[in-house]
């Protein structure tokens, strides 16, 4: 039965037919917007990584998946682009390659086995590594090509497995200061079974969830902070359990969140301080 679900070998199909089949199975196709510089935003005191490097061009035709979003189901199923992006993020996270590191901060030691989420759209890729110590996440453009560039964040967990509610955003990048093409990665509590980016204009993007981690990418150039885009969480029954502004910093959350001892650990001081939730890995 599994043979029925497998893609036929590309050598058995004409190039146009192979391309069309891949597009139908892997995702949806949208017109690709013009490339613009991306803004990289690190949150909550994270050490910011930034790098640009030359590399040999990978022997793989990227043009045929330029508008298709690809999600990796594990380190063993990475496409060539995602594998290049993952390896580059590991290099950028090494002590020798840290170009912007605050005093006292250090990169979290991660390996390919710690890869939690990997997603790509065209030449852009987003990878997130997580372990018991902390995380490293990168947004890479043109991985494996001479114009390769990217940025990311790394930090030990400030409060262990405790999250500011159902969702904790770890990295947000955008092509404009208030929107455009957006990539987001983070982690969620065990209550979250579905996570959606509500663009605020009737459009949505569903995040990829994997063992308490999430990643999403959208190339909707109409996404703007002025439309109040929000990350919306749903439980196993499909009931909405949380809604928070995409571009709101962690220390500006509507509610504060406290540890089991009642000490505030996230958000600005308010009278409505809620219990922090546990990472759902």
Kinemage of the C-alpha trace (Angstrom):
@kinemage 1
@onewidth
@group {chain A} dominant
@subgroup {mainchain}
@vectorlist {calphas} color= white
{ca unk a 1} P 0.000 0.000 0.000
{ca unk a 2} L 2.873 2.347 0.693
{ca unk a 3} L 3.961 1.992 -2.922
{ca unk a 4} L 0.750 3.722 -3.975
{ca unk a 5} L 1.663 6.804 -1.949
{ca unk a 6} L 5.228 7.095 -3.216
{ca unk a 7} L 6.078 9.582 -5.964
{ca unk a 8} L 7.060 7.883 -9.250
{ca unk a 9} L 10.714 8.227 -10.119
{ca unk a 10} L 11.242 11.497 -11.969
{ca unk a 11} L 13.064 9.706 -14.778
{ca unk a 12} L 9.751 7.981 -15.635
{ca unk a 13} L 7.907 11.262 -16.103
{ca unk a 14} L 8.320 14.169 -18.541
{ca unk a 15} L 9.798 17.208 -16.705
{ca unk a 16} L 6.557 19.218 -16.937
{ca unk a 17} L 4.483 16.360 -15.534
{ca unk a 18} L 6.931 15.789 -12.668
{ca unk a 19} L 6.832 19.476 -11.789
{ca unk a 20} L 3.029 19.583 -11.780
{ca unk a 21} L 2.747 16.447 -9.634
{ca unk a 22} L 5.223 17.784 -7.058
{ca unk a 23} L 3.312 21.070 -6.808
{ca unk a 24} L -0.001 19.266 -6.233
{ca unk a 25} L 1.381 16.943 -3.559
{ca unk a 26} L 3.757 19.202 -1.629
{ca unk a 27} L 1.771 22.385 -1.338
{ca unk a 28} L 0.068 25.265 -3.035
{ca unk a 29} L 1.453 27.609 -5.643
{ca unk a 30} L 1.399 31.396 -5.407
{ca unk a 31} L 3.041 34.089 -7.532
{ca unk a 32} L 6.427 34.864 -6.024
{ca unk a 33} L 6.866 38.487 -4.866
{ca unk a 34} L 9.874 40.544 -5.832
{ca unk a 35} L 12.842 39.925 -3.533
{ca unk a 36} L 13.346 42.611 -0.897
{ca unk a 37} L 15.761 42.855 2.036
{ca unk a 38} L 14.570 41.104 5.196
{ca unk a 39} L 14.522 42.519 8.684
{ca unk a 40} L 15.530 40.085 11.412
{ca unk a 41} L 14.038 40.563 14.862
{ca unk a 42} L 15.336 38.716 17.927
{ca unk a 43} L 13.138 38.814 21.037
{ca unk a 44} L 13.571 38.685 24.817
{ca unk a 45} L 17.301 39.359 25.093
{ca unk a 46} L 18.416 36.725 22.618
{ca unk a 47} L 21.897 36.750 21.138
{ca unk a 48} L 21.500 37.685 17.473
{ca unk a 49} L 23.366 35.802 14.786
{ca unk a 50} L 24.058 37.388 11.425
{ca unk a 51} L 26.224 36.075 8.622
{ca unk a 52} L 26.863 36.235 4.907
{ca unk a 53} L 29.190 33.779 3.257
{ca unk a 54} L 30.204 32.398 -0.103
{ca unk a 55} L 29.583 28.741 -0.874
{ca unk a 56} L 29.684 26.404 -3.823
{ca unk a 57} L 26.389 26.146 -5.686
{ca unk a 58} L 24.635 22.884 -4.890
{ca unk a 59} L 24.066 20.589 -7.861
{ca unk a 60} L 20.267 20.739 -7.670
{ca unk a 61} L 17.624 22.587 -9.668
{ca unk a 62} L 15.948 25.050 -7.262
{ca unk a 63} L 13.770 26.721 -9.897
{ca unk a 64} L 11.100 24.015 -9.997
{ca unk a 65} L 10.144 24.495 -6.322
{ca unk a 66} L 10.551 28.273 -6.145
{ca unk a 67} L 6.936 28.844 -5.033
{ca unk a 68} L 6.253 25.595 -3.179
{ca unk a 69} L 6.525 25.329 0.605
{ca unk a 70} L 8.333 22.194 1.777
{ca unk a 71} L 8.178 20.901 5.353
{ca unk a 72} L 10.733 18.437 6.708
{ca unk a 73} L 9.375 15.623 8.850
{ca unk a 74} L 12.776 14.870 10.380
{ca unk a 75} L 16.509 15.316 9.970
{ca unk a 76} L 16.618 12.305 7.655
{ca unk a 77} L 14.078 13.840 5.253
{ca unk a 78} L 15.713 17.209 4.617
{ca unk a 79} L 15.852 18.514 1.078
{ca unk a 80} L 19.264 19.692 -0.144
{ca unk a 81} L 18.272 23.315 0.571
{ca unk a 82} L 17.089 22.543 4.101
{ca unk a 83} L 20.184 20.474 4.829
{ca unk a 84} L 22.387 23.367 3.662
{ca unk a 85} L 20.386 25.756 5.857
{ca unk a 86} L 20.630 23.473 8.895
{ca unk a 87} L 24.382 23.043 8.489
{ca unk a 88} L 24.866 26.789 8.022
{ca unk a 89} L 22.862 27.536 11.174
{ca unk a 90} L 25.044 25.122 13.145
{ca unk a 91} L 28.152 26.893 11.834
{ca unk a 92} L 26.783 30.339 12.664
{ca unk a 93} L 25.974 29.118 16.157
{ca unk a 94} L 29.543 28.006 16.877
{ca unk a 95} L 31.619 30.245 19.194
{ca unk a 96} L 34.067 30.976 16.367
{ca unk a 97} L 31.309 32.393 14.137
{ca unk a 98} L 29.387 34.468 16.661
{ca unk a 99} L 29.537 38.001 15.232
{ca unk a 100} L 27.128 39.723 17.640
{ca unk a 101} L 27.305 38.297 21.105
{ca unk a 102} L 26.432 40.241 24.248
{ca unk a 103} L 28.806 40.004 27.235
{ca unk a 104} L 28.158 36.844 29.251
{ca unk a 105} L 26.033 35.241 26.528
{ca unk a 106} L 27.071 32.108 24.696
{ca unk a 107} L 25.649 30.020 21.865
{ca unk a 108} L 23.695 26.947 22.886
{ca unk a 109} L 25.445 23.695 21.887
{ca unk a 110} L 23.122 22.063 19.352
{ca unk a 111} L 23.592 19.330 16.771
{ca unk a 112} L 21.681 18.139 13.716
{ca unk a 113} L 19.933 15.588 15.951
{ca unk a 114} L 18.351 18.540 17.832
{ca unk a 115} L 16.547 19.771 14.705
{ca unk a 116} L 12.897 20.308 15.656
{ca unk a 117} L 11.391 22.088 12.652
{ca unk a 118} L 12.638 22.860 9.153
{ca unk a 119} L 10.606 24.584 6.454
{ca unk a 120} L 11.427 26.245 3.158
{ca unk a 121} L 9.676 28.378 0.575
{ca unk a 122} L 11.646 28.958 -2.583
{ca unk a 123} L 15.182 30.046 -1.666
{ca unk a 124} L 14.249 30.872 1.947
{ca unk a 125} L 14.571 28.340 4.748
{ca unk a 126} L 13.762 28.370 8.463
{ca unk a 127} L 15.311 25.882 10.901
{ca unk a 128} L 14.903 25.481 14.659
{ca unk a 129} L 17.111 23.384 16.966
{ca unk a 130} L 16.052 22.723 20.565
{ca unk a 131} L 17.369 20.644 23.464
{ca unk a 132} L 17.361 20.673 27.271
{ca unk a 133} L 19.851 23.569 27.385
{ca unk a 134} L 18.232 25.994 24.966
{ca unk a 135} L 17.703 26.659 21.295
{ca unk a 136} L 19.208 28.010 18.093
{ca unk a 137} L 17.077 29.137 15.170
{ca unk a 138} L 18.018 30.616 11.804
{ca unk a 139} L 16.371 32.147 8.771
{ca unk a 140} L 18.592 31.472 5.736
{ca unk a 141} L 18.283 32.971 2.267
{ca unk a 142} L 19.940 31.296 -0.714
{ca unk a 143} L 21.424 28.436 1.308
{ca unk a 144} L 24.247 26.755 -0.569
{ca unk a 145} L 24.631 29.556 -3.135
{ca unk a 146} L 27.197 32.372 -3.487
{ca unk a 147} L 24.657 34.956 -2.257
{ca unk a 148} L 23.845 33.036 0.923
{ca unk a 149} L 22.874 35.204 3.901
{ca unk a 150} L 20.792 34.913 7.022
{ca unk a 151} L 20.238 35.617 10.684
{ca unk a 152} L 18.889 33.998 13.798
{ca unk a 153} L 18.876 33.760 17.558
{ca unk a 154} L 20.270 31.487 20.247
{ca unk a 155} L 19.796 31.444 24.007
{ca unk a 156} L 19.647 29.052 26.957
{ca unk a 157} L 16.082 28.629 28.220
{ca unk a 158} L 15.575 31.507 30.688
{ca unk a 159} L 12.916 29.617 32.655
{ca unk a 160} L 13.369 26.008 31.611
{ca unk a 161} L 10.204 24.359 30.307
{ca unk a 162} L 7.924 27.223 31.395
{ca unk a 163} L 6.277 29.287 28.639
{ca unk a 164} L 4.410 32.617 28.611
{ca unk a 165} L 1.095 30.886 28.028
{ca unk a 166} L 0.446 28.421 25.188
{ca unk a 167} L 2.985 29.964 22.772
{ca unk a 168} L 6.517 31.339 22.972
{ca unk a 169} L 7.877 33.046 19.869
{ca unk a 170} L 11.641 32.618 19.503
{ca unk a 171} L 12.399 34.261 16.152
{ca unk a 172} L 10.484 36.581 13.850
{ca unk a 173} L 11.851 37.862 10.538
{ca unk a 174} L 10.113 40.009 7.949
{ca unk a 175} L 10.936 41.700 4.655
{ca unk a 176} L 9.606 45.020 5.935
{ca unk a 177} L 9.736 46.686 9.343
{ca unk a 178} L 5.985 46.106 9.761
{ca unk a 179} L 5.269 42.980 7.751
{ca unk a 180} L 5.745 41.581 4.260
{ca unk a 181} L 7.164 38.073 3.906
{ca unk a 182} L 7.306 36.617 7.422
{ca unk a 183} L 9.057 33.643 9.062
{ca unk a 184} L 8.327 32.658 12.682
{ca unk a 185} L 9.641 29.882 14.941
{ca unk a 186} L 9.004 29.003 18.567
{ca unk a 187} L 7.590 26.450 20.979
{ca unk a 188} L 4.143 25.606 22.355
{ca unk a 189} L 2.566 23.982 25.389
{ca unk a 190} L 0.891 20.582 25.384
{ca unk a 191} L -2.524 22.265 25.061
{ca unk a 192} L -1.783 23.479 21.543
{ca unk a 193} L -2.803 21.111 18.746
{ca unk a 194} L -3.087 23.720 15.997
{ca unk a 195} L -1.418 27.112 15.519
{ca unk a 196} L -2.423 29.625 12.865
{ca unk a 197} L -1.158 33.033 11.804
{ca unk a 198} L -4.235 35.200 11.243
{ca unk a 199} L -3.110 37.924 8.815
{ca unk a 200} L -5.956 40.193 9.918
{ca unk a 201} L -7.352 40.559 6.395
{ca unk a 202} L -9.123 37.235 5.955
{ca unk a 203} L -5.958 35.274 5.088
{ca unk a 204} L -4.317 32.696 7.365
{ca unk a 205} L -1.159 30.571 7.421
{ca unk a 206} L -1.033 27.317 9.383
{ca unk a 207} L 2.151 26.606 11.349
{ca unk a 208} L 4.021 23.319 11.246
{ca unk a 209} L 3.892 21.712 14.745
{ca unk a 210} L 6.333 18.996 15.811
{ca unk a 211} L 6.818 17.806 19.393
{ca unk a 212} L 6.297 21.188 21.010
{ca unk a 213} L 8.043 23.229 18.314
{ca unk a 214} L 6.548 25.294 15.506
{ca unk a 215} L 7.652 27.042 12.354
{ca unk a 216} L 5.791 28.925 9.668
{ca unk a 217} L 6.614 30.933 6.560
{ca unk a 218} L 4.386 33.139 4.448
{ca unk a 219} L 5.148 35.138 1.334
{ca unk a 220} L 2.031 37.298 1.571
{ca unk a 221} L 3.432 40.795 0.936
{ca unk a 222} L 0.084 42.223 2.129
{ca unk a 223} L 0.742 41.080 5.707
{ca unk a 224} L 1.111 44.302 7.730
{ca unk a 225} L 1.322 45.149 11.422
{ca unk a 226} L -1.455 47.659 10.803
{ca unk a 227} L -3.853 44.784 10.112
{ca unk a 228} L -3.106 43.394 13.589
{ca unk a 229} L -1.872 39.914 12.561
{ca unk a 230} L -2.085 37.411 15.425
{ca unk a 231} L -0.848 33.956 16.380
{ca unk a 232} L -3.948 31.932 17.277
{ca unk a 233} L -3.782 28.654 19.236
{ca unk a 234} L -6.368 25.859 19.286
{ca unk a 235} L -6.719 22.822 21.544
{ca unk a 236} L -7.446 19.220 20.542
{ca unk a 237} L -11.180 19.988 20.207
{ca unk a 238} L -10.548 22.918 17.886
{ca unk a 239} L -11.404 25.496 20.538
{ca unk a 240} L -9.445 28.746 20.445
{ca unk a 241} L -7.335 29.045 23.613
{ca unk a 242} L -5.015 31.972 22.902
{ca unk a 243} L -4.669 34.921 20.554
{ca unk a 244} L -1.718 37.321 20.633
{ca unk a 245} L -0.300 40.021 18.312
{ca unk a 246} L 2.455 38.700 16.042
{ca unk a 247} L 4.668 41.770 16.380
{ca unk a 248} L 4.262 42.257 20.148
{ca unk a 249} L 7.416 41.791 22.238
{ca unk a 250} L 7.357 39.219 25.021
{ca unk a 251} L 7.763 41.860 27.738
{ca unk a 252} L 4.702 43.686 26.383
{ca unk a 253} L 2.248 40.797 26.528
{ca unk a 254} L -1.269 41.617 27.682
{ca unk a 255} L -0.926 39.238 30.621
{ca unk a 256} L 2.037 38.425 32.814
{ca unk a 257} L 2.881 34.801 33.577
{ca unk a 258} L 4.084 33.367 36.872
{ca unk a 259} L 5.984 30.224 37.862
{ca unk a 260} L 4.485 27.657 40.302
{ca unk a 261} L 5.746 29.758 43.242
{ca unk a 262} L 3.799 32.764 42.009
{ca unk a 263} L 6.850 34.718 40.832
{ca unk a 264} L 6.318 36.734 37.649
{ca unk a 265} L 8.692 35.466 34.946
{ca unk a 266} L 7.137 36.781 31.710
{ca unk a 267} L 5.312 39.925 30.667
{ca unk a 268} L 4.872 43.342 32.198
{ca unk a 269} L 3.522 43.628 35.766
{ca unk a 270} L -0.272 43.462 35.816
{ca unk a 271} L -2.919 42.392 38.280
{ca unk a 272} L -3.982 39.617 35.908
{ca unk a 273} L -0.943 37.316 36.135
{ca unk a 274} L -1.596 33.833 34.800
{ca unk a 275} L 0.229 30.558 35.483
{ca unk a 276} L 3.035 29.819 33.034
{ca unk a 277} L 2.433 26.734 30.900
{ca unk a 278} L 4.753 23.765 30.390
{ca unk a 279} L 6.506 23.106 27.105
{ca unk a 280} L 4.665 20.291 25.331
{ca unk a 281} L 7.567 18.291 23.941
